[in-house]
Amino acid sequence: MTLLEVYQDRMDILSESGRPLKLAGGRWVMIPTVSVGNVPQLAIDLLVNTRGDVVLGHVMDPNMVPVCGNGGPGFSISTGCEVFDLGGKGYALLPRAPPAPGRAPAAAKDLADLIQSHGVAEIFLLASSYAGGRRDAQLGDSSRLRYMVTTPALKFSEKLRAKGIPVMEGGGDKGWVEDLQQIEKDINDGTSGAPAFIASQRRSSFLRRLLEECDARGIALCVLLMFVFEGDNSVDAMEMAAVASEVTGLSTAGEELEWKIPSSWQKNLGGPPESMLY
């Protein structure tokens, strides 16, 4: 039996050499969702590239869509999800694809298991949602960012509000409603503060399932969500990366970050039209 076969029934991390990799306990982990404009993925890509951090290993999980491609600086191959060390303070898990269809609940459970087994202190989940569906409550605020937290992560609320980031409307202090029946009632009555399509409102979304798993286990999870439109989302990614960097302590308040744009961003909107078309 190969090492890959041993790990194919659960989520774990393998080093470049294929050996099990243990994360340092007490640090935080930053993870993007695969969502509108790919803003969360671009934000973490920007943080990793700016800091010059190299890949530590690869996340193996049967619930993830398998992806394989050319590697980058410091690693030989690109897989469905890589793990980067962020300045010795935390880690970034950078998935290339969302969980396989119908596997989001299992993926959320596996991630919570992984976090607990490695002794990770906190999770920061970056997410994006369609800006065109905002309600009056979101349109009346100058910030396009919102936060949601589990009970142990309420400690981040003051820091986020001080930066002008409000909690997601309609979800109380934590920014999300635990009772699914109450969500359905609020949506039907038209009294929900959050748009119905927000991932935390959907029973089977990865974001909601991770909130539920972490809250039940006493894991500190802070979700940073940005309302965006599809297009050139480079500026959105820079804004989200700056906020995430400050909240996690990678940078200090008011620090001017000199972003190093990843070369892959040159293809964010695709290449130019073929000259043979004209």
C-alpha positions as CSV (number, residue, x, y, z in Angstrom):
1,M,0.0,0.0,0.0
2,T,1.4,3.4,-1.0
3,L,1.4,6.5,1.2
4,L,-1.1,8.1,-1.1
5,E,-3.5,5.2,-0.6
6,V,-3.2,5.5,3.2
7,Y,-4.3,9.1,3.1
8,Q,-7.0,8.9,0.4
9,D,-9.9,8.4,2.8
10,R,-9.2,11.6,4.9
11,M,-7.7,15.1,4.6
12,D,-4.1,15.4,5.5
13,I,-1.0,17.2,4.4
14,L,2.0,15.7,2.6
15,S,5.4,17.4,2.1
16,E,7.1,17.7,-1.3
17,S,8.8,14.4,-0.6
18,G,5.5,12.7,0.0
19,R,5.9,12.4,3.8
20,P,3.2,13.5,6.4
21,L,3.6,17.1,7.3
22,K,2.7,18.4,10.8
23,L,1.7,22.1,11.2
24,A,3.0,24.0,14.2
25,G,0.3,24.2,16.9
26,G,-1.0,27.6,18.0
27,R,-0.8,29.3,14.6
28,W,-3.6,30.3,12.4
29,V,-4.6,29.1,9.0
30,M,-6.0,31.3,6.2
31,I,-8.2,29.6,3.5
32,P,-10.1,31.0,0.5
33,T,-13.4,29.8,-0.8
34,V,-13.7,29.4,-4.6
35,S,-16.3,32.1,-5.1
36,V,-17.2,35.2,-7.1
37,G,-14.4,36.7,-9.1
38,N,-11.9,34.3,-7.4
39,V,-11.2,37.3,-5.1
40,P,-10.3,35.2,-2.0
41,Q,-7.9,33.0,-4.0
42,L,-6.3,36.0,-5.7
43,A,-5.9,37.7,-2.2
44,I,-4.0,34.8,-0.8
45,D,-2.0,34.4,-4.0
46,L,-1.0,38.0,-3.6
47,L,0.0,37.6,0.1
48,V,2.1,34.5,-0.7
49,N,3.8,36.2,-3.7
50,T,4.5,39.4,-1.9
51,R,6.1,37.7,1.1
52,G,8.1,35.3,-1.1
53,D,6.9,32.4,1.0
54,V,7.4,28.9,-0.5
55,V,5.1,25.9,-0.5
56,L,5.4,23.4,2.4
57,G,3.3,20.7,1.1
58,H,0.1,19.5,-0.5
59,V,-3.4,18.9,1.0
60,M,-4.8,15.5,0.1
61,D,-8.5,15.0,0.4
62,P,-10.9,12.7,-1.4
63,N,-13.6,15.5,-1.4
64,M,-11.5,17.9,-3.5
65,V,-11.6,18.1,-7.3
66,P,-8.2,16.6,-8.4
67,V,-6.0,19.2,-10.1
68,C,-2.4,18.8,-11.3
69,G,-0.2,21.1,-13.2
70,N,3.2,22.8,-13.5
71,G,4.7,24.0,-10.2
72,G,6.1,27.4,-9.3
73,P,9.1,28.8,-7.4
74,G,10.1,26.3,-4.7
75,F,7.8,23.5,-5.6
76,S,7.8,20.9,-8.4
77,I,4.1,20.4,-9.1
78,S,0.8,22.3,-8.6
79,T,-2.0,20.2,-7.0
80,G,-5.6,20.8,-5.9
81,C,-4.4,22.5,-2.7
82,E,-1.0,23.7,-1.5
83,V,0.1,24.8,2.0
84,F,2.3,27.9,2.4
85,D,4.1,29.2,5.5
86,L,3.1,32.9,6.0
87,G,6.0,34.6,7.8
88,G,6.2,32.0,10.6
89,K,2.9,33.3,12.0
90,G,0.4,31.2,10.2
91,Y,-0.3,29.1,7.1
92,A,-2.2,29.6,3.9
93,L,-4.1,26.7,2.3
94,L,-4.6,27.6,-1.4
95,P,-7.1,25.4,-3.2
96,R,-7.3,25.5,-7.0
97,A,-10.9,24.1,-7.2
98,P,-13.9,23.9,-4.9
99,P,-15.0,20.6,-3.2
100,A,-16.4,18.0,-5.6
101,P,-20.2,18.3,-6.2
102,G,-22.1,17.1,-3.2
103,R,-19.0,16.8,-1.1
104,A,-18.9,20.3,0.6
105,P,-20.3,19.0,3.9
106,A,-17.7,16.2,4.0
107,A,-14.9,18.6,3.0
108,A,-15.9,21.0,5.9
109,K,-15.8,18.1,8.4
110,D,-12.5,16.9,7.1
111,L,-11.0,20.4,7.4
112,A,-12.3,20.8,11.0
113,D,-10.7,17.4,11.8
114,L,-7.4,18.5,10.2
115,I,-7.4,21.8,12.2
116,Q,-8.0,20.0,15.5
117,S,-5.5,17.3,14.9
118,H,-2.8,19.8,14.1
119,G,-3.6,22.1,17.0
120,V,-4.3,25.1,14.9
121,A,-5.5,28.1,17.0
122,E,-7.7,30.0,14.5
123,I,-9.1,29.8,11.0
124,F,-9.6,32.8,8.7
125,L,-11.8,32.0,5.8
126,L,-11.9,34.5,2.9
127,A,-15.1,34.6,0.8
128,S,-16.8,36.7,-1.9
129,S,-20.4,37.1,-2.9
130,Y,-22.3,38.7,-5.8
131,A,-22.6,42.5,-5.2
132,G,-25.7,42.8,-7.4
133,G,-27.8,41.0,-4.9
134,R,-27.1,43.2,-1.9
135,R,-30.1,44.5,0.2
136,D,-30.7,48.0,1.5
137,A,-28.8,47.1,4.7
138,Q,-25.6,46.4,2.7
139,L,-26.1,49.3,0.2
140,G,-26.4,51.8,3.0
141,D,-22.9,51.0,4.3
142,S,-19.7,52.3,2.7
143,S,-17.8,49.0,3.2
144,R,-18.2,46.1,0.9
145,L,-16.7,43.7,3.5
146,R,-18.7,41.8,6.2
147,Y,-17.6,39.4,8.8
148,M,-19.1,36.2,10.4
149,V,-17.6,34.4,13.4
150,T,-18.0,31.4,15.6
151,T,-18.4,31.9,19.3
152,P,-14.7,31.5,20.1
153,A,-13.8,34.1,17.4
154,L,-16.0,36.9,18.8
155,K,-12.7,38.3,20.1
156,F,-12.0,39.6,16.6
157,S,-15.2,41.6,16.4
158,E,-13.8,44.7,18.0
159,K,-10.8,44.8,15.7
160,L,-12.9,44.3,12.6
161,R,-15.5,47.0,13.6
162,A,-12.6,49.4,14.3
163,K,-11.6,48.9,10.7
164,G,-15.1,49.9,9.6
165,I,-16.1,46.3,8.7
166,P,-19.6,45.5,10.1
167,V,-21.0,42.1,11.0
168,M,-23.2,40.5,8.4
169,E,-26.7,41.8,8.8
170,G,-29.5,39.6,10.2
171,G,-27.2,37.2,12.0
172,G,-26.8,38.8,15.5
173,D,-23.3,39.2,17.0
174,K,-21.9,36.3,15.1
175,G,-23.3,37.4,11.7
176,W,-25.1,34.1,10.8
177,V,-28.2,32.3,11.9
178,E,-27.8,28.8,13.4
179,D,-31.4,27.8,13.0
180,L,-32.1,26.9,9.3
181,Q,-35.9,27.0,9.8
182,Q,-35.5,30.6,11.1
183,I,-33.5,31.5,7.9
184,E,-36.3,30.0,5.7
185,K,-38.9,31.9,7.7
186,D,-37.1,35.2,7.5
187,I,-36.5,34.8,3.7
188,N,-40.2,33.9,3.1
189,D,-41.3,36.9,5.3
190,G,-38.9,39.2,3.7
191,T,-37.3,40.1,7.0
192,S,-33.9,38.6,6.5
193,G,-31.0,41.1,6.8
194,A,-28.7,39.0,4.6
195,P,-29.3,38.2,1.0
196,A,-30.7,34.7,0.5
197,F,-27.9,33.7,-1.8
198,I,-25.1,34.3,0.8
199,A,-23.3,31.0,1.5
200,S,-24.1,31.2,5.2
201,Q,-27.8,31.0,4.4
202,R,-27.5,27.8,2.3
203,R,-27.8,24.5,4.1
204,S,-25.2,22.6,2.1
205,S,-22.6,25.3,1.3
206,F,-19.0,24.7,2.4
207,L,-18.9,28.0,4.3
208,R,-22.0,27.3,6.3
209,R,-21.0,23.7,7.1
210,L,-17.6,24.9,8.3
211,L,-19.2,27.5,10.5
212,E,-21.4,24.8,12.0
213,E,-18.6,22.4,12.5
214,C,-16.2,24.9,14.1
215,D,-18.9,26.4,16.3
216,A,-19.8,23.0,17.6
217,R,-16.2,22.1,18.3
218,G,-15.2,25.4,19.9
219,I,-12.8,26.3,17.0
220,A,-12.3,30.0,16.4
221,L,-13.4,30.7,12.8
222,C,-13.5,34.2,11.3
223,V,-15.1,34.7,7.8
224,L,-14.2,37.8,5.8
225,L,-16.7,38.2,3.0
226,M,-16.5,40.8,0.2
227,F,-19.4,41.8,-2.2
228,V,-17.9,42.0,-5.7
229,F,-18.8,41.9,-9.4
230,E,-17.1,39.6,-11.9
231,G,-14.5,41.4,-14.0
232,D,-11.0,42.5,-13.3
233,N,-10.9,41.8,-9.6
234,S,-7.3,42.7,-8.9
235,V,-8.1,45.8,-6.9
236,D,-10.7,43.8,-4.9
237,A,-8.0,41.2,-4.1
238,M,-5.5,43.8,-2.9
239,E,-8.2,45.3,-0.6
240,M,-9.1,41.9,0.9
241,A,-5.4,40.9,1.2
242,A,-4.6,44.1,3.1
243,V,-7.4,43.6,5.6
244,A,-6.6,39.9,6.1
245,S,-2.9,40.7,6.6
246,E,-3.8,43.3,9.3
247,V,-6.4,41.2,11.1
248,T,-4.0,38.2,11.3
249,G,-1.0,40.3,12.4
250,L,1.0,39.8,9.2
251,S,1.2,43.6,9.0
252,T,0.4,46.5,11.3
253,A,-2.4,49.0,11.1
254,G,-1.7,51.7,8.5
255,E,1.4,49.8,7.1
256,E,1.8,50.5,3.4
257,L,2.2,47.1,1.7
258,E,4.2,47.0,-1.6
259,W,2.4,44.3,-3.5
260,K,4.4,42.0,-5.8
261,I,1.9,41.0,-8.5
262,P,2.0,37.3,-9.4
263,S,2.9,36.8,-13.0
264,S,-0.2,34.5,-13.4
265,W,-2.4,37.6,-13.0
266,Q,-1.4,38.6,-16.6
267,K,-3.8,35.9,-17.7
268,N,-6.7,36.8,-15.3
269,L,-8.9,37.9,-18.2
270,G,-7.4,35.6,-20.7
271,G,-5.1,36.4,-23.6
272,P,-5.7,38.8,-26.5
273,P,-7.9,37.7,-29.4
274,E,-6.3,35.5,-32.1
275,S,-5.1,37.7,-35.0
276,M,-6.5,35.2,-37.4
277,L,-10.0,36.4,-36.4
278,Y,-9.5,39.7,-38.2
